[in-house]
Amino acid sequence: MNIYFSCSITGGREDQAVYRTIVDSLLKDGHTVPTAVLADEDVISYENSISADEIYRRDIEWLDECDVVIAEISTPSHGVGYEIAYALLNNKPVLCGYQSGRKISKMLEGNNHPLIKIIPYHHVDELLAGIDDFLKGMR
């Protein structure tokens, strides 16, 4: 499955290890993750070497080509919110995971769109199990 992984970049990188765990699990399971670079520690320097226009075009192309979007939303991000809305408007299923105890946007929390699922988790293994269940439902 072609999966667009979405996470905070400029909003904060304190959850980078979680991002890496999610992406590594998806890749290990044989999925294509064009956004795997977002889980890298040095993604900010990589993203800074590309113009905003290029990033926008690249990411929209990846979103258009993906089967589903998986977003880690513990750290607020304008870009992640944009990607989630874009995916839903284009009838792409979206799974959002966030660490229990963190506040998430009420725009996401209150969203009752049939293609979005939001999972709070205490440990990343809980999220990985939720992702696995979500993806099995897509097959």
C-alpha distance (Angstrom), angle and dihedral (degrees) to the residues before:
residue distance angle dihedral
M1 . . .
N2 3.80 . .
I3 3.82 106.8 .
Y4 3.79 127.5 -171.0
F5 3.81 106.4 -150.3
S6 3.79 113.4 -158.2
C7 3.81 127.7 -167.4
S8 3.77 141.9 147.2
I9 3.79 117.9 -73.8
T10 3.79 109.8 161.0
G11 3.82 93.4 19.4
G12 3.80 91.3 67.1
R13 3.79 139.6 -56.0
E14 3.81 102.1 -143.9
D15 3.83 89.3 115.9
Q16 3.80 95.1 51.5
A17 3.83 92.6 117.7
V18 3.82 89.3 55.7
Y19 3.81 90.2 49.5
R20 3.80 90.1 51.4
T21 3.83 91.6 49.9
I22 3.81 91.8 51.0
V23 3.80 94.7 47.4
D24 3.81 93.4 44.5
S25 3.81 89.9 51.8
L26 3.81 92.3 49.8
L27 3.81 92.0 48.5
K28 3.81 91.7 45.9
D29 3.81 88.8 54.3
G30 3.82 89.7 56.0
H31 3.78 99.6 -104.0
T32 3.80 124.1 142.5
V33 3.82 111.4 -120.8
P34 3.81 110.7 -178.2
T35 3.81 90.0 -179.2
A36 3.82 94.2 54.6
V37 3.82 88.9 118.4
L38 3.83 88.3 70.2
A39 3.81 88.8 73.6
D40 3.82 92.5 57.7
E41 3.80 119.7 108.0
D42 3.81 92.1 -129.1
V43 3.82 97.0 46.5
I44 3.82 92.5 118.4
S45 3.80 93.0 61.4
Y46 3.81 89.6 45.5
E47 3.82 92.6 49.7
N48 3.82 90.7 46.3
S49 3.81 89.3 58.8
I50 3.82 90.8 61.7
S51 3.80 126.4 68.3
A52 3.80 120.6 -113.3
D53 3.82 89.3 -115.9
E54 3.80 91.3 54.5
I55 3.80 92.8 47.4
Y56 3.80 91.6 49.2
R57 3.81 94.0 49.1
R58 3.80 92.5 43.8
D59 3.81 94.4 48.7
I60 3.81 94.8 45.1
E61 3.80 89.2 50.8
W62 3.81 90.3 50.6
L63 3.81 91.0 47.5
D64 3.80 91.0 49.8
E65 3.80 90.9 50.9
C66 3.81 98.3 44.2
D67 3.78 126.7 98.9
V68 3.81 95.4 -150.0
V69 3.80 141.0 -0.3
I70 3.79 123.1 -129.2
A71 3.80 113.5 -168.3
E72 3.78 129.6 -174.0
I73 3.82 101.5 -150.9
S74 3.82 104.0 176.3
T75 3.81 90.2 110.3
P76 3.83 113.8 52.0
S77 3.80 114.4 -116.4
H78 3.80 132.0 173.3
G79 3.80 90.2 -151.0
V80 3.80 94.3 52.3
G81 3.80 90.9 49.6
Y82 3.80 90.1 49.7
E83 3.81 91.5 49.5
I84 3.82 92.1 49.3
A85 3.82 92.4 50.0
Y86 3.81 91.8 45.6
A87 3.81 91.1 50.8
L88 3.80 93.5 49.0
L89 3.81 92.1 47.1
N90 3.80 86.9 53.9
N91 3.82 94.0 48.4
K92 3.81 95.8 -108.3
P93 3.81 117.2 147.9
V94 3.81 112.7 -117.2
L95 3.78 130.2 -160.5
C96 3.81 116.9 -166.9
G97 3.78 120.8 -167.7
Y98 3.77 126.2 -170.9
Q99 3.78 136.6 174.1
S100 3.80 112.2 -99.8
G101 3.78 111.6 -107.7
R102 3.80 93.9 33.3
K103 3.78 119.5 110.7
I104 3.77 116.4 -120.6
S105 3.77 130.1 -167.7
K106 3.78 114.0 -76.4
M107 3.80 86.5 -138.9
L108 3.80 86.8 67.4
E109 3.78 97.3 34.0
G110 3.80 91.7 52.7
N111 3.80 95.9 41.7
N112 3.81 110.3 118.6
H113 3.80 96.2 -180.0
P114 3.82 107.6 144.3
L115 3.83 92.5 -128.3
I116 3.82 97.8 56.6
K117 3.78 126.3 83.9
I118 3.81 123.1 -177.7
I119 3.79 121.2 -160.3
P120 3.81 125.6 -171.7
Y121 3.80 113.6 -156.4
H122 3.80 139.3 -173.8
H123 3.78 96.8 -160.5
V124 3.79 128.7 24.2
D125 3.82 90.4 -118.5
E126 3.82 88.3 66.5
L127 3.79 89.6 54.2
L128 3.81 92.0 47.0
A129 3.82 89.5 53.5
G130 3.82 89.5 49.2
I131 3.80 90.6 49.5
D132 3.80 90.6 50.1
D133 3.82 91.4 51.3
F134 3.81 91.0 46.1
L135 3.79 92.7 51.1
K136 3.81 92.9 46.1
G137 3.79 87.2 56.4
M138 3.82 89.7 55.0
R139 3.80 94.9 55.8
